[in-house]
């Protein structure tokens, strides 16, 4: 137990399997998305992608009453900064140069998933302002009572950002690249909205891929088989191996997630001469009309195949389903040449040591100015001719 407050108390939960999926999911707002669901988070835990010796110690902060769970923060104690997409390695180095331990730190985030969404979960019928404040106070107490260096809340919703900032959290900007559907009837109409240079480049890239006898098969999660996921995993893992690293996720995770949330998943498989040779995964949030490009990989190198499999096929899918936003993941200016636009989102950071917090605050102020200038410069090179919605 972390702290007591009237009839409510906070606890640390070391395994989401100790909570019924219905109880956890009842905390989620309508726009929570697939990555906050019990099905996703518990699958990570049960297949060993987090927990044990991964450096992601499960420590979900739970707010309970006599009636059960009424609020929560998905939380991990981190022994490193891998898999976060908000880089604080320099903070850790500076912290430890002062003779202090930066790790473990508290991290509120969707593991390996740079997606914005709710992080302070409260039963919809309760006073959200009151109970989110209880959760934030509990998170800060966890840091202080356990002598942790810091707490980091990655990519929360905008209203949560304001509340966290009011509770002393420092804000940090990140830039992502998102594609927006302007009521396009088909891919050609999307191309017509681009500048001539971008339009010609995309057509050329698609023609070069097609010249290799490449075709594509789209597999809704509900129709996927174990063999589909085994092939996808081989592609996904190969991307890591080519960069001399190990994949964060294992094959068992993808199979378990697909069995629990097939409606959230969509596979795209590239074939050459009838044989599969590359794949990408979309996570689909139909409630919010969003798709997230998460993973891709190929068993052999074909020039430009990445752009076709992970971007152009996904855009065609979004257009055909009327999906309004396609988030292509963190980083990557090359996405702008494919019709994606820069979007600034924020994370919130609580630093326990006051002197170090002041230094980080000054750093973030300078970084904010640099990112603002960077986004302004990107806007001058927008691939879109006009942002007017097509009728």
Secondary structure as the mmCIF struct_conf table of DSSP 4:
data_model
#
loop_
_struct_conf.conf_type_id
_struct_conf.id
_struct_conf.beg_label_comp_id
_struct_conf.beg_label_asym_id
_struct_conf.beg_label_seq_id
_struct_conf.end_label_comp_id
_struct_conf.end_label_asym_id
_struct_conf.end_label_seq_id
STRN STRN1 UNK A 3 UNK A 5
TURN_TY1_P TURN_TY1_P1 UNK A 6 UNK A 7
STRN STRN2 UNK A 8 UNK A 13
BEND BEND1 UNK A 14 UNK A 14
HELX_RH_3T_P HELX_RH_3T_P1 UNK A 16 UNK A 18
BEND BEND2 UNK A 19 UNK A 19
HELX_RH_AL_P HELX_RH_AL_P1 UNK A 21 UNK A 25
TURN_TY1_P TURN_TY1_P2 UNK A 26 UNK A 27
BEND BEND3 UNK A 28 UNK A 28
TURN_TY1_P TURN_TY1_P3 UNK A 30 UNK A 31
HELX_RH_3T_P HELX_RH_3T_P2 UNK A 34 UNK A 36
BEND BEND4 UNK A 37 UNK A 37
HELX_RH_AL_P HELX_RH_AL_P2 UNK A 38 UNK A 46
TURN_TY1_P TURN_TY1_P4 UNK A 47 UNK A 48
BEND BEND5 UNK A 49 UNK A 51
TURN_TY1_P TURN_TY1_P5 UNK A 52 UNK A 53
BEND BEND6 UNK A 54 UNK A 55
STRN STRN3 UNK A 56 UNK A 58
STRN STRN4 UNK A 60 UNK A 65
TURN_TY1_P TURN_TY1_P6 UNK A 66 UNK A 67
STRN STRN5 UNK A 68 UNK A 73
STRN STRN6 UNK A 76 UNK A 78
BEND BEND7 UNK A 79 UNK A 80
TURN_TY1_P TURN_TY1_P7 UNK A 82 UNK A 83
BEND BEND8 UNK A 85 UNK A 86
HELX_RH_AL_P HELX_RH_AL_P3 UNK A 89 UNK A 97
TURN_TY1_P TURN_TY1_P8 UNK A 98 UNK A 99
BEND BEND9 UNK A 104 UNK A 104
STRN STRN7 UNK A 105 UNK A 108
BEND BEND10 UNK A 109 UNK A 109
TURN_TY1_P TURN_TY1_P9 UNK A 111 UNK A 112
STRN STRN8 UNK A 117 UNK A 117
BEND BEND11 UNK A 120 UNK A 120
STRN STRN9 UNK A 121 UNK A 122
TURN_TY1_P TURN_TY1_P10 UNK A 124 UNK A 125
BEND BEND12 UNK A 126 UNK A 126
HELX_RH_AL_P HELX_RH_AL_P4 UNK A 128 UNK A 145
TURN_TY1_P TURN_TY1_P11 UNK A 146 UNK A 147
BEND BEND13 UNK A 149 UNK A 149
STRN STRN10 UNK A 150 UNK A 153
BEND BEND14 UNK A 155 UNK A 155
STRN STRN11 UNK A 156 UNK A 156
HELX_RH_AL_P HELX_RH_AL_P5 UNK A 158 UNK A 166
TURN_TY1_P TURN_TY1_P12 UNK A 167 UNK A 168
STRN STRN12 UNK A 170 UNK A 180
BEND BEND15 UNK A 183 UNK A 183
BEND BEND16 UNK A 185 UNK A 186
HELX_RH_AL_P HELX_RH_AL_P6 UNK A 187 UNK A 192
TURN_TY1_P TURN_TY1_P13 UNK A 193 UNK A 193
STRN STRN13 UNK A 194 UNK A 194
HELX_RH_AL_P HELX_RH_AL_P7 UNK A 196 UNK A 210
TURN_TY1_P TURN_TY1_P14 UNK A 211 UNK A 213
STRN STRN14 UNK A 214 UNK A 220
HELX_RH_3T_P HELX_RH_3T_P3 UNK A 221 UNK A 223
HELX_RH_AL_P HELX_RH_AL_P8 UNK A 226 UNK A 242
TURN_TY1_P TURN_TY1_P15 UNK A 243 UNK A 244
BEND BEND17 UNK A 248 UNK A 249
HELX_RH_AL_P HELX_RH_AL_P9 UNK A 251 UNK A 260
HELX_RH_3T_P HELX_RH_3T_P4 UNK A 262 UNK A 264
STRN STRN15 UNK A 265 UNK A 272
TURN_TY1_P TURN_TY1_P16 UNK A 273 UNK A 274
STRN STRN16 UNK A 275 UNK A 285
TURN_TY1_P TURN_TY1_P17 UNK A 286 UNK A 289
STRN STRN17 UNK A 290 UNK A 298
BEND BEND18 UNK A 299 UNK A 300
TURN_TY1_P TURN_TY1_P18 UNK A 303 UNK A 304
HELX_RH_AL_P HELX_RH_AL_P10 UNK A 305 UNK A 307
HELX_RH_PI_P HELX_RH_PI_P1 UNK A 308 UNK A 312
HELX_RH_AL_P HELX_RH_AL_P11 UNK A 313 UNK A 321
TURN_TY1_P TURN_TY1_P19 UNK A 322 UNK A 322
STRN STRN18 UNK A 325 UNK A 330
HELX_RH_3T_P HELX_RH_3T_P5 UNK A 333 UNK A 338
TURN_TY1_P TURN_TY1_P20 UNK A 339 UNK A 339
STRN STRN19 UNK A 341 UNK A 351
BEND BEND19 UNK A 352 UNK A 353
HELX_RH_AL_P HELX_RH_AL_P12 UNK A 354 UNK A 379
TURN_TY1_P TURN_TY1_P21 UNK A 380 UNK A 381
BEND BEND20 UNK A 383 UNK A 383
STRN STRN20 UNK A 384 UNK A 384
BEND BEND21 UNK A 385 UNK A 385
HELX_LH_PP_P HELX_LH_PP_P1 UNK A 388 UNK A 390
#
